[in-house]
Amino acid sequence: MAVGESLNGDLRAGVSMAKKRSSNEAQLDIEQSSPDDSDDRVEAGETAQDSKIVAKPSSLEAQPASQKTVAGLSALLTPPQTENDISKADRQEFFLPVSGFVWLLSDEEVAVVDHPAFQRLGRIYQLGQAYLVYRGATHKRLEHVLGAVHVVQRMISAVDRNSKKKDGDRSERAPALSPTEQRFVRLGALLHDIGHLAAGHTVEDELNLIPKHDGDERLDLIFDGKLWADQEGRTLGQLIDQKYNRYVPGEIGAAGITATEVVRLIIRKEPDREESVDPHGAHSEHLRKSASIRLGVCRDMVGDTICADLLDYIYRDWYHVGKPRTFDDRLLQYMEIRRGAPNCQTGASDCNDKFVISLGRRPKIRTDAVSNILELLEWRYQLAEAVLFHRTKLAATAMLDRALYELWGETRDPKIIVDTLLPLSDEEMLSRCRQQAEEDQKNERASAQKREGARIAADLLRGLEKRQLYDHLSTRFYSDLPGDVLARVKKFYGKDPDSPAAPAANRNVLLRMLELDFGLPVGSLAMYCPAGVNQKIAQVKIAVSGEIKTFSEYEDEHHEQLAGGHLDAQLRRFDRLWRIHFFIHPKVKSELGERLYLLQQAIEKLGLGHLVDEEDYQHVGWSIARSLVQVEDCPWHGRQAYSSVDAARDSGASPGSYPLGAASIRSYISPA
């Protein structure tokens, strides 16, 4: 695909037709010294001006302050020095928000970016449905992964500079990345999100309908899928092997490990230990013991804690929601590779080397680096609080959650779902799923239950297409629920490690029970309960006085010497981000009348199991039933409410129960 097309809706990131930048065309001229002296020219702590960034008089003055910053920062990238790199005059470049100029440094990278499987990322929103609230948050995953390449190159250059420092830690430092490792780290940054699809977090993390985007099943589809073959008929995996196999070290290639396998092992999610078979386990074990490509180092630099992934999206996402942050070089000055224990097959320590943030030796602790880590953790918290957990955005997510479960939840055929969603953009996903729901609704051979679920899904998806979102009904935050109730609610409606599909089913049962108990149109309620909150920045590896631990482990073992309790407090704030939301169709809410309060009470007591004092499910259920039969606009008005389920059952009352065990309210009400 040609590069002159769009990168982000209007700017796709192909690069084969990118033009060479002449001095007359460039907005920013960067005086590049020779490869040999580039490390000396950009020493840690130097400013952009010290690095000889020379702007034409009008180039930066016309830009906003945030653009001036990122434009200057782009000059700090130092290309890897390998024999097959494109010359500085010929390398392909383009300009990204936040990153400034981003360079592809080899023909191999150009070919990967131009491949249809990669271009697919230009159709998927980075922040999902956040654009419904933050209208500028329409950037795509393609923009993010290209930005991640820019960041990882800065990390590569920083590690190289820092490996040459002459201080007390010199003997503990491992060599910087080799040219081969640089190539595969850059390729890993390009491909670390390659498995994402539209509404991925909803169908993967919340509904657990399909395997994860970085699991082997999805990567197989992307690397081997003929649907995205290029003009020569090559899959992405075939292209990578054709272009990169020559860079695979001999002892790795001799084990049957191809270039595609190397990058897969860098970017994939490791299978759970409970899984009996790992088809890539032998290759993973071989690479872990290899000194030629240090797998742990490469993985950590691309996509673990403080990594290229985070250091791009934390700035890019804030930029696009309209609250830009300024990139801080501080942590780059302290990024190092430290030597590991010599226990691999060669007897060398290289295979156990670790990528760390070096915080120095006591008493000269680099407290500025500690503050910078905590600042990133705070920004990640604020991103979740202000954007990812924005109530309006969650209303849309809850509607999508229920729509997709009603459409697919009962059949749960992951292959059908993935095959449907993988080729689609976010917008196409809504329309295509609506069309599927409308077809299922008309299918006379389908069961009544299937047709009803399809009708609910179609209505919800039409609302999302038109941004006709549900209203707030009820919310409970982390601190609103006692610990035992909170743990049970999280397991039943959020994440159950023992039964991953159960929470989505429980959410649907709860909503259906509430709708039936209160005589509401089926499909008029939606709910959101997160599977968890990402706080993995705290797991970044740090080196202090020769000791390597994760940040959180070090604080636990050393009585919070570094952060003085700040880290623990911040992690508790992450815990308190958790909340459970219920939403309702606006028209239905306006017609509830006296039933509104009773519905909210049923959610609290019967749905979430938050009982106080002497309350129990039977007393609460009977109390709500007794109130409902007295409400004139309620379908149960005038009927008899029994004080026990057994008495009501003898009279022919409707059975059924809520996920946590409470009997349905209708179980206490006599039939008509």
Secondary structure, DSSP 8 states (H G I E B T S, - for coil): --TTSBBTTTBB---TT-----TTT-SEEE----GGGHHHHS-TT--TTTTTEEE-TTTTTTS-HHHHHHHHHGGG------TT---TTT-EEEEETTTEEEEE-SHHHHHHHHSHHHHGGGGSBTTGGGGGTSTT---BHHHHHHHHHHHHHHHHHHHHHHHT--STTGGGB-----HHHHHHHHHHHHHTTTT--TTHHIIIIIS--S--TTSHHHHHHHHH-GGG--TTS--HHHHHHHHHGGGS-HHHHTTT--HHHHHHHHHS----TT-S--TTHHHHHHHHT-SSS-HHHHHHHHHSSSSHHHHHHHHHHHHHTT-------GGGGGEEEE---S-STTS-SGGG-EEEEE-EETTEE-HHHHHHHHHHHHHHHHHIIIIIT-HHHHHHHHHHHHHHIIIIITT--HHHHHHHHTT--HHHHHHHHHHHHHHHHH-TTS-HHHHHHHHHHHHHHHHHHTT---EEEEEEEGGGS-HHHHHHHIIIII--TT-TTHHHHHHHHHHHHHHHHTT--TT-EEEE--S----GGGG-EEEETTEEEEHHHHHHHTTTTTTTTHHHHHHHHHHTT-EEEEEE-HHHHHT-TTHHHHHHHHIIIIIS----TT--HHHHHHHHHHHHTT-TTSTTTT--B-SSHHHHHHTT----B-TTS-B-GGGGB---
